[in-house]
């Protein structure tokens, strides 16, 4: 299997994983982009990987910020939210 095939399969599984919560979709797409950038020597490949990393980091932050805001509006206190995040890790 070539790295392009592996990248394509990982991206496809990652896109399915964004919809199906069992698979780590965003991480798989990011990983596939990293494999692709490593395999292609052009500097533009690494620019694409950096952009994918920024999008990935934004997705991770959003994953916690949006539910946190909703819970705060519902009356859940900040120390309770912080404890939940620490125990979840």
C-alpha angles and dihedrals in degrees: 000000000000122000089248090059092047090049092050093048092047091049092049092049089045092053089050088047091058088062098034108058095210094073123065093237102172092046093050092051090048091048092049090051090052092051090049092049091049091052095049114067096203117110090227088068089061091048088056089049092051090051089049089050092053090049090047092051090048090051092051093050092046090050089067103028100058097049089042092056092048092049092048089053088051090056103262109146123237096243089056091052092048091049090050092052093048094048092045091060 
